[in-house]
Amino acid sequence: MLLLARSEHAVPATGGGHGELDVMGALFVFMLATFIGVMVIQRVSRLLHTPLMSLTNAISAIAVVGAIIVSAGKDYPGYITALGLIAIFCSTTNIVSGFLITDRMLKMFKKQEKVAK
């Protein structure tokens, strides 16, 4: 069962009323995730960028599904729906860009056919 961080204590996320979200806690988690993500990506060898891009595409696909579920929910406030739509846009952009970059990288390793004169 999914738990959302609330201002007083953890409450199961099963529909119903919306408690006040702990903004400072959510901001701290966001900043920590951003910092750890940057540190991990900086230490990746250039040879591993294509496989890593494939992995991030899979994670972004999961984010798109979650954002669609959140955006389509009628019980959520308008700002949650707007954030869900922004998440869909960002994740979809990441997926498409990842596929384009991966395709470009793979084309670099293909043998070039000699042009017959």
Residue pairs with C-beta under 8 A, 6 or more apart in sequence:
1 12
1 13
1 14
2 12
2 13
3 10
3 11
3 12
3 13
4 10
4 11
4 13
4 19
4 21
5 21
5 22
5 25
5 26
6 19
6 20
6 21
6 22
7 19
7 20
7 21
7 22
8 19
11 19
15 75
18 75
18 76
18 77
41 52
44 52
49 105
50 101
50 102
50 105
50 106
53 98
53 101
53 102
54 98
54 102
56 94
56 98
57 94
57 95
57 98
57 99
57 102
60 91
60 92
60 94
60 95
60 98
61 91
61 95
63 87
63 91
64 87
64 88
64 91
64 92
64 95
66 87
67 84
67 85
67 87
67 88
67 91
68 84
68 88
70 76
70 80
70 81
70 83
70 84
70 87
71 81
71 84
71 85
71 88
73 80
73 81
76 84
